[in-house]
Amino acid sequence: MMNETTSCRNVEVVTTTPWYVTYFGKEYFDIYSPMLLEERTAREVEGIVKLLDLPRGSRILDLACGHGRHAIPLAQWGFQVTGQDLSELFLERARAETQARGATIRWVHSDMRKIPFVDELDAIINIFTAFGYFESDTEDEQVLHQVHKALRPGGHFLLDLMHRDAMVRRFQPFDLSRRDDGLVVTEERHFDQLAGRTTVRVTLFYPDGRRTELGHVVRSYTLTELAGMLGRSALEVQATYGGLDGSPLTLDSRRLVVIAQKHALPDHSSVMPHSAGAR
């Protein structure tokens, strides 16, 4: 476990716009290609279906759906699926893939702090650590208020994140991977223990000599913090797992999956006003 001042050098990501507006471009697929394989996606989708245990035809929102990696297979399972994301590039790819597979999905180009449903959805999923993107905890919690608003009474929210406890225990300030096509990807990481934020600079070295740098900053919440945030949004934690496969959550679990259920808010005035900001 790291001491109070980590030994890695401070990695600073400087952007004129929020990182989540620019990070999700074509380079994303080069960075994460080993994690986007169809076999892995199929296992994850099967896990989502089992954990939610919903009848076919149920209405599911994939919040921060990306290029539809989970949304499209869920539609093919027989669910009524909506995918919502900020990246128009990802949504264009999702629309093309949906058409190619003969699926029917509604795609929404919108910030996750503004979900266009009220008391309607049977479930909302947020997969692959797509939570904790905003500049403040208050903004992240606003997403949960929107989740509550969009779910029908008794509806469920499935949240899949990197497990902070295990991440801190295994923290590596630097990583390098070489791909079969010659691409080299490096990651320089800094974890701010006071803020609970990990700053990452990703550098891609292409075989043709090109070099691209990207960065992201993600707030990693403990399970205790998440339970408090969910509770303030009248989303009661029902179960926790160490992965979408339903494995038990332990200190060594790399993933944290939380399933929460919508309950009535005791005071609707406590819900934050809606925001039309980015993602």
N, C-alpha and C positions, 0 to 999 in steps of 0.2 A: 504494500500500500504506500502511496506517495506521502512524503512529509508535507508540512504546511506550505513550503515554497518548492514547487516542482523543479526538477533538474533540467527539464527541457527548456529550450529558449522560447521566449515569448513570440508567438506567431500572431501577427497582426494582419487582419483582412480589412483593407480600406476600399470602400466602394462609395460611389455617389448616390446609388440607389440601394434599397435593401437587397441583401445577397440572394434571397429566395426569388427575386424577380429575374436575375441574370444567370443563376446557377443551373437552371433546368433547361439546358440547350442540348445540342447534338453531342457535346463532349460527355454528357451524363452517361450515355450508353457505352462509351469507351471506358469510363471509370468503373461502372458497375456491371459490365457484361457478365462476369463470372457468377453474379447473383441473380441474373435475369433469365436463367435457363428455364425452358418450358417444364422440365421435370420438377424443378423446385417450385415453380409457380403452381403446378397441378397439386403438389402435396400441400402447399399453403392454402389453396382454395378448398381442398377437401377438409382441411382442419377448420377453416372458417365455417363451413357448412355444418360440421359436426358440433362445434362449440355453440353456434347460434341455435341449432336445432329448430329451424323454422320450416313450415310447410312450403312446398313449391308455390310460386306465385306471390310470395311475400315481397314487400317493397323495401329495397335495400339501397342506401346511398353509400357509395365509395367516396369518402371525403379526402381530397388530395389524391385523386385517382391516378395521376400521372398519365401514362400512355395506355391505360386500360388493362394492365397486366392481370389484375384480379377481377375487374369489373366484367370483362368480356367472358371469361369462363363461368362466372356466377350467372350471367344471363343465359349461357348455354345449359346450365343446371336447371333452368326453369324459373328463375327469380326475375321480378321486375326491377331492373337496375338503373340507377342514375349515377353518372360519374361527374364529379365536380373538381376542377383544378384551375390554377392560375395561368399555367403555361399553355398558350395557344398552340405552340409547336407540338407539345405532347398530345393535346386534344385532336389536332389534325391527324396525327399518327393513329390515335385511338379510333377516330371515325373511319379511316381507311381500313384498319384491321377488322372493325366491326362489320363493315360491308363485305369484306373478303370472307368472313366466317358466317355470314348470313344471320347475325345476331341483331337484336333490337335493344338499343340502349339510348337513354336521353343523356346528352352531354351538356354540362353547364360550365361556362367560363366565368368563374367568380372567385373572389376571396373567401377563404374558409370562415372568416368572421361574419359572413353574411350568407346564410343557408336559406334558399328560397322555398321553404316548406314550413307549415304550421300544423302540429299535431297529426302528422300524416304517415310517417315512415315506421315500418316495423323494426328496422335496424339501421344503424350507421356504423361503418367500419372506417378505421384510420390505421393504415398498415405501413410497415417498413420505416418506422421512426419519422413520421410526417407531422409530429407535434413538438412544440417547443421552439418554433421558428421565430417568434416575434421578439421585439426589443424589451418587453416587460412581461412579468408574470400575469399582470392584469389583462393584457391582450390575449395571452394564451387561455386564460380562464374565460374570456369572452367567447372563445370558440366553443367551450363547453356549455355556456348559456345558450348558444345557437343550436347546439346538438339537442339540448333539452327542448327547446322550442319546436324543433323539426320532428322529433319523435312523437308517435302516438302514445297515449297513456299506457304504461307497461312495456314500451318499446325498449330495445337494448342497444347499447353502445359497446363496440369491441375496439379496444385500443392496443396496438402492437408497437412496442418501443424497444430500443436498446435498454438493457437492464443496468441502471446506474451502479448498483452495488458491485456487480461483476466487472463492469467497465473500469471502475476506479481501481479495483484490485489488480486488474491486468493491464493497466494503462501503459501504453507505449508511445513515447513522444515522436517516433519516426517509424515509417513503414515503407517498404519498396516492393513492388511486384513487377515481374516481367511476363508479358503475354506471348502467346505462340506466334502472333503476327509481328512481333518485334517492338510493340509499344511498351514503354516503361512508365509506370505510375508511381509517384512518391507522395506521401502524406506527412506533413509536419503538424503536430498537434500540441495544443496547450490547454490544460484544464484549469480553470479558475475555480478554486474550491469555495470561495466566498460567494461568487455569483452562480455557481453550479453550471457554468457554460463551458463547452468545448469549442475552441476555435481551431479550424483546420485549413491549412493551405495545401491544395492538391496541384501537383505539377505533372503534366503529361509530356513525355518525350517521344515524338513519333519517329518511325524509321526513316522518314524523308528529311529529318532535321528540324521539323517544326516543333515549337515548344509553346504550350498553353498553360496558364495558371488560373485557377479558380479557388474560391474560398467559401466556407460556410461557418456559421456560428449557431449552435443548437443548445438550448437549455435542457439539461438532463435532470428530471425530477425523481426524487425517491418515491417509493410506493406510498409512504406516509403523506408526502406532499400531494401526490395525485389523489389520494383518497379524500383529503381535505378539500381540494379544488372541485372534485366531482360532487362531494356532499353539498358544497355551497351552491352548486347548480342543480340540486335535487336529483342527482344521479347516484344511486346507491350501489356500491360495489357488491357484486354477487359472487364473483369468483376471480381467482388469479392463477396464472399458469406460467411455466417457464418456456413457452413457445406455442405456436399455433397447432402443434401436434398434441396439445393437452397435457404435456409433461408437467410434473410438479415444479413449483417455483422454489429454487434453492439459491443460496448465495453464489453458486457457480453458474447459474442459468444466464446465458448470454442475452436472452430475450425476456421481456416482461409483457405478458398479455393480461389485460384487465377487462372484465365484462361487467358493465354497470347497467342498471335498470332505471328508467324514468319514473319518478314519483312527482306528485303535485308539489308545486312551490307554495310554501306557507304564506309568502308575501310577494306578489308579482312585482311590486315596486323595487324589489331587491335585484331584479334582472337588469343587467347593463343594457343601455341603449344600443341598437344595432349600429354597426360601422360598415362603411363601404371601402375601407382601406385595402391595402395589398395583401393578397392571399389570406 
